[in-house]
């Protein structure tokens, strides 16, 4: 079965950095684009970053562009989100997402808190 397991969240001061990772299993990872979402309390889930199956095409939401980057290692079935210059408004639960046909799969999420 498809499994997505995020790691790397935590508490960081404004201006700091964190690197999130997502380990995927149960499907042919290298054949699918991958996505990062986040959800802050009281807000809708927001698409943060996308990466193509080969990793050569990436895109980030305007709110994080220039600060966040995503990458993947198809040998290790992992996708990462490097977050720099973090702001308090980046505080959220971050989710890894895979879309296999019409089905969306989600990890359990990892909490990122940006606070002094």
N, C-alpha and C positions, 0 to 999 in steps of 0.2 A: 504494500500500500504506500501511497505517497506520504512522505514525511518531510517536514521542514522544521528545522530547529535553529532558532536564533540565539546568539550570544553576544556579549560585549557591551551591554548597556551598563548604566551606572549613574553616579552623581558627579557632575563636573562643573567647574566654575565658568562663568561667562568668558568667552574668548578661548576656551579650552578645546580639546579634540577628543574624539572617541572613534573607534573603529568597530562597526558591527559586522558580524559574520552570520551566514545562514548555510547550514549543511543540509543538502537535499538527498533524498533517497526514494526508491520505488518507481522511478521513471527515468527515461533517457534524457538526463539533464542537459546534455550538449545540444539537444534538438529544440529547446524552448527558450524564449525570452524569459527574463525574470524581472520582478518588480519589487520595489520597496514602498510601503505605505507607512503612514503614521496616524495616530488618533490621540488628540489631546482631550482632556476631560470636558465633556459638554459639547464637543465638536464632532463633525463627521470625519470619517476616515478619508485621508488625503493621500493622493499619489505623490510620492517624493522623487522616485528615480526609476528609470527603466534601463535595461541592458539587453541587447540582442543575443541570440543564441551563441553566436561566435564571440561576442564581447567587443566587436569593433564599432558598434553603434550604441551610444549612451545618451540619455537625456535626463535632465533634472528639472524639477518645478522651479518657477521663477523665484519663489521664496527662498530657495536654497542654492540657486545657481551661483557658481563661483566659490562656494564654501563646501559643498558636498560633491563627492565623486563615487561612482560605483564601478566595480570590476568583478571579474569572475575567473575561476580556475576550473576548467572543464575536466581536468585530470582528477581533481579532488572533489568535484561536485559541490563546490562552494561559491557563494556570491557574497561580496562585501560592500559595505557602505562606509566610506571614510568621511567623517564629519569634522570640519575645522571651523574655527571662529564661531563656536556655538553661542547661541543667544537664548535667553530665558524662554522666548516663544518657540524654541525647538523642543521644549519639554513635551513628551508624548510617549506612548507605547509605539514602538516601531515593529512592523510586521514584514516578513518576507512572503512573497506571493508567487505562485505558479499558476498558469492558466493552461489546462489541458483540455482542448476542445471547449465545451461550454461550462466546464467545471473549474471553479476557482479553489485553490488550496492555500491554506494559511498556516503559518507557524503559530506558536503560542504567544509570540510577541516578547519584546524585551524593553524594559522601562529605561528611558533616558530622561534625566532630570538635570536641568541647567540652572544652577542657583549659587549665589554667593553665601 
